[in-house]
Amino acid sequence: MSPLTSPRSDGEKQIARARDYALLLLSHRSRTVAEMRDRLRRKGFTPEIAEMCVDQLSAQSYLDDESFCREYIDYARERKPMGRIRLKQELRKRGVDDGLIERALVDMTEEEESVMAQRVLQRRGGVPDEDLPFEQRQRHMRRLFAYLARRGFSQSLIRRLLDPYVRGG
């Protein structure tokens, strides 16, 4: 019997099925090693099969947490602006190591983060008009502050952005 027609063992079939499923998932979006391991286990593959599959995909550069971090940060810069705090939370939630996260965030400057916060502020309608009564203006500013904080921007950055409007009004 030739190697092409010989029957594969159950383990080999399971690994092939896990790999096919993993590639299907990767065709939709990039994943971290931890996300892929979790998805394979939830699909019913044994931890051993999931680990072997993840190891193969990592060796072939289909899974790379460092690249994932860079891609996710670029996505945040372009599409869904968020601050360092939120980026760290999101990447941790996806199972990325803290060291990798820190290395990926090294390139993000305070100025760049400030520009992202300003974009969020503009999308949110900007600061309230000075014509508003003081109480309404203050309430609006508190809501903007809270919203920017939920988006992961630091309190010091938010204050720098909003203080001129608070003091000016």
C-alpha positions as CSV (number, residue, x, y, z in Angstrom):
1,M,0.0,0.0,0.0
2,S,1.4,3.4,-0.9
3,P,1.6,6.2,1.7
4,L,-1.0,8.2,-0.2
5,T,-3.6,5.4,0.2
6,S,-2.7,4.1,3.6
7,P,-5.3,4.8,6.2
8,R,-4.4,7.4,8.7
9,S,-4.5,6.8,12.5
10,D,-7.3,8.3,14.5
11,G,-4.9,10.8,16.1
12,E,-3.7,12.0,12.6
13,K,-7.3,12.4,11.5
14,Q,-8.1,14.4,14.7
15,I,-5.1,16.6,14.1
16,A,-6.1,17.1,10.5
17,R,-9.7,18.0,11.5
18,A,-8.4,20.4,14.2
19,R,-6.1,22.0,11.7
20,D,-8.9,22.4,9.1
21,Y,-11.1,24.0,11.7
22,A,-8.3,26.3,12.9
23,L,-7.6,27.4,9.3
24,L,-11.3,28.1,8.9
25,L,-11.2,30.3,12.0
26,L,-8.1,32.1,10.8
27,S,-9.7,32.8,7.4
28,H,-12.2,35.1,9.3
29,R,-9.6,36.9,11.4
30,S,-6.3,36.5,13.2
31,R,-6.3,34.8,16.5
32,T,-4.0,34.5,19.5
33,V,-2.5,31.2,20.6
34,A,-4.8,31.2,23.6
35,E,-7.9,32.0,21.6
36,M,-7.2,29.2,19.1
37,R,-6.5,26.7,21.9
38,D,-9.7,27.7,23.6
39,R,-11.8,27.5,20.4
40,L,-10.4,24.0,19.5
41,R,-11.2,22.7,23.0
42,R,-14.7,24.2,22.9
43,K,-15.2,22.4,19.5
44,G,-14.5,19.1,21.3
45,F,-10.9,18.4,20.5
46,T,-8.8,17.0,23.4
47,P,-6.3,19.3,25.0
48,E,-3.5,17.2,23.5
49,I,-4.8,17.5,19.9
50,A,-5.5,21.2,20.4
51,E,-2.0,21.8,21.7
52,M,-0.4,19.8,18.8
53,C,-2.5,21.8,16.3
54,V,-1.6,25.1,17.9
55,D,2.1,24.1,17.9
56,Q,2.0,23.3,14.2
57,L,0.2,26.5,13.3
58,S,2.7,28.5,15.4
59,A,5.6,26.8,13.7
60,Q,4.2,27.7,10.4
61,S,3.6,31.3,11.5
62,Y,-0.2,31.1,11.2
63,L,-0.4,31.9,14.9
64,D,1.9,34.7,16.2
65,D,0.8,36.7,19.3
66,E,3.4,39.4,18.6
67,S,2.0,40.0,15.1
68,F,-1.5,39.8,16.5
69,C,-0.7,42.6,19.0
70,R,0.7,44.9,16.3
71,E,-2.4,44.2,14.0
72,Y,-4.8,44.9,16.9
73,I,-3.1,48.1,17.8
74,D,-3.1,49.2,14.2
75,Y,-6.8,48.4,14.0
76,A,-7.4,50.5,17.1
77,R,-5.5,53.4,15.6
78,E,-7.5,53.4,12.4
79,R,-10.9,52.0,13.2
80,K,-11.7,51.9,16.8
81,P,-9.6,54.4,18.8
82,M,-8.9,53.3,22.4
83,G,-6.3,54.2,24.9
84,R,-3.4,52.2,26.3
85,I,-5.4,51.0,29.3
86,R,-8.1,49.5,27.1
87,L,-5.7,48.1,24.6
88,K,-3.9,46.2,27.4
89,Q,-7.2,44.9,28.7
90,E,-8.4,43.7,25.3
91,L,-5.1,42.0,24.5
92,R,-4.9,40.4,28.0
93,K,-8.5,39.1,27.5
94,R,-7.3,37.4,24.3
95,G,-4.5,35.7,26.2
96,V,-1.5,37.7,25.1
97,D,1.5,37.8,27.5
98,D,2.0,41.1,29.3
99,G,5.6,41.3,28.0
100,L,4.4,41.1,24.4
101,I,1.8,43.7,25.0
102,E,4.3,46.1,26.5
103,R,6.7,45.6,23.5
104,A,3.9,46.2,21.1
105,L,2.8,49.4,22.8
106,V,6.3,50.9,22.9
107,D,5.7,52.7,19.6
108,M,2.5,54.4,20.7
109,T,3.4,57.9,21.8
110,E,1.4,60.1,24.1
111,E,0.7,62.5,21.2
112,E,-0.7,59.6,19.2
113,E,-2.9,58.5,22.0
114,S,-4.0,62.2,22.5
115,V,-5.0,62.3,18.8
116,M,-7.0,59.1,19.2
117,A,-8.8,60.6,22.2
118,Q,-9.6,63.7,20.3
119,R,-11.1,61.6,17.4
120,V,-13.2,59.8,20.0
121,L,-14.3,63.1,21.4
122,Q,-15.3,64.5,18.0
123,R,-17.2,61.3,17.1
124,R,-19.0,61.7,20.4
125,G,-20.2,65.2,19.4
126,G,-17.3,67.2,20.9
127,V,-17.5,69.4,23.9
128,P,-20.8,71.2,24.8
129,D,-21.5,74.8,23.7
130,E,-20.7,77.5,26.1
131,D,-24.3,78.7,25.7
132,L,-25.6,75.7,27.7
133,P,-26.5,76.4,31.3
134,F,-23.6,75.5,33.7
135,E,-25.3,72.4,35.2
136,Q,-26.0,70.9,31.8
137,R,-22.5,71.7,30.6
138,Q,-21.0,70.1,33.7
139,R,-23.1,67.0,33.3
140,H,-22.1,66.7,29.6
141,M,-18.4,67.1,30.5
142,R,-18.7,64.3,33.2
143,R,-20.3,62.0,30.7
144,L,-17.5,62.7,28.1
145,F,-14.9,62.1,30.8
146,A,-16.5,58.8,31.7
147,Y,-16.8,57.8,28.1
148,L,-13.2,58.5,27.4
149,A,-12.2,56.6,30.5
150,R,-14.2,53.6,29.4
151,R,-12.4,53.8,26.0
152,G,-9.1,53.3,28.0
153,F,-7.6,56.8,28.1
154,S,-5.9,57.8,31.2
155,Q,-7.3,60.4,33.6
156,S,-4.4,62.7,33.0
157,L,-4.9,62.7,29.2
158,I,-8.6,63.2,29.5
159,R,-8.1,66.2,31.9
160,R,-5.6,67.7,29.5
161,L,-8.2,67.4,26.7
162,L,-11.2,68.7,28.6
163,D,-9.7,71.2,31.1
164,P,-9.5,74.1,28.5
165,Y,-13.2,73.7,28.0
166,V,-14.1,73.4,31.6
167,R,-12.0,76.5,32.6
168,G,-13.1,78.4,29.5
169,G,-16.8,78.0,30.4
